[in-house]
Amino acid sequence: MCLAIPGEILEIHAGDHGLRMGTVRFGGAEREVCLEYVPEAAVGAYVIVHVGVAIGTVSEEEAREVFGYLEQIQALADREDATGAGGPAAGPPA
Amino acid sequence: MKYLEEYRDGAAAQAYLAAIRALVTRPWTLMEVCGGQTHSIVRYGLDELLPPEITLIHGPGCPVCVTPVHLIDRALAIAMTPGVILTSFGDMLRVPGSASDLLRARAAGADVRIVYSPLDAVALAEAEPAKQVVFFAVGFETTAPANAMAVLLAGRKGLTNFSLLVAHVRVPPALEALLASPLCRVQAFLAAGHVCTVMGTGEYHAVAAKHRVPIVVTGFEPVDILHGVAMAVRQLEEGRHEVEIAYGRSVRPEGNVPAQRAIAEVFEIVPRTWRGLGEIPASGFGVRPAFAAFDADRRFPDSGAPALESPACIAGLVLQGIKKPRECGAFGDACTPEHPLGAPMVSSEGACAAYYLYRRRAAAAAG
């Protein structure tokens, strides 16, 4: 139910009663999406869409953080291994 | 698709699993709150790939599953009222009420229609002025902005034939209720990424501090989930209990402020009964009196008939993470997605449906 997927804004227009609407592309599919809650999002931006309404924008910079954090904890584990302070990985197999 | 496929990368997932193995020194129990996360975990087998010290238990984050029987009965009674079109997300149609479900009501002549968005229900009300169009507004905070927009738009259009039957639930009070239970084994939460996209993380700091429990806001793809697990395990190993975000591409600490404003305009915080969990104070949204004209609960009389649960269904224990679906005697036998006894077998986010879809074959092979 909380499924929301990222899509790219292709164009923005005024809908009924001035509602901020836009066409958003999800892979090969395009859909009309309400953009009222993402006033800052321009054409080309990626928005997170849930039941026809954009609930947030995708941060390009933060999108790489998941891989940055991985490098950080790998470095941490390597350091612990090197100092012999590591967990099970540092010891002989049980 | 951009911003989805990168986070399904097998090499990144393996690297995360190795890093988590190196981090963990003793047993930890984590609960993923959201049913969407449960489905990813079971689908990709993440629970079986993680080191044996880490136990993932499945949380109550399936709004369809926690909608109480009396509200399903209300929806059924409204749907059977002449001149009504009852609209709903597809997930709700098979959820059993006391004596029937919306799919059977439709077969018996009720006008029940599936919509993709509550805004589609508003458009239907505009196109069918002689009918009362009711939208069964089920969902967590993620869905509240769309439902608030539907009410605001119906108001701007001057519609008098549109209303919401609201079954909205809020996550933070449910976490408090789970933590208060003496049966609770949860040591850290993977919080729901899209709920926090809307609400931000502000409501979670008090929960983390009071119960000394790490809360890591987590996404839905396999690498996102492993990122959340890694951050939570690191907190546990280091003795910290903070609110952290492992889904920064979507979640800002302050959330989506315009969406929160619309929610606050249309809805007020009310107590809500959760299927299987009972009434939890301040755990729901209800329509504010200023928008009473759009509240189906006020528009349609309540028969007050008692709600009946299937005695064989252990959904309450599954939703609290106390039992796994396969520990239920009815699982896959008396209870299947085609003939469900309880909501977790119906919804695309229900834990029982996830195990039925992805684990039945494995269980059959093993047993």
Interface residues (C-beta under 8 A of the other chain):
Chain A: M1 C2 L3 A4 I5 P6 E8 D16 H17 L19 F26 G27 C34 E36 Y37 V38 P39 Y46 I48 H50 V51 G52 V53 I55 G56 V58 S59 E60 E62 A63 E65 V66 F67 Y69 L70 I73 Q74 L76 A77 E80 D81 G86 G87 P88 A89
Chain B: M1 K2 Y3 L4 E6 Y7 A12 A15 Y16 A18 A19 R21 A22 L23 V24 T25 C34 G35 G36 G61 C62 P63 V64 F89 D91 Y116 S117 P118 L119 D120 V138 G139 F140 T142 T143 P145 A146 M149 L153 R156 K157 A192 H194 V195 T197 V198 F220 V223 D224 H227 A230 M231 R234 A246 G248 R249 S250 V251 R252 N256 P258 A259 A262 S347 S348 E349
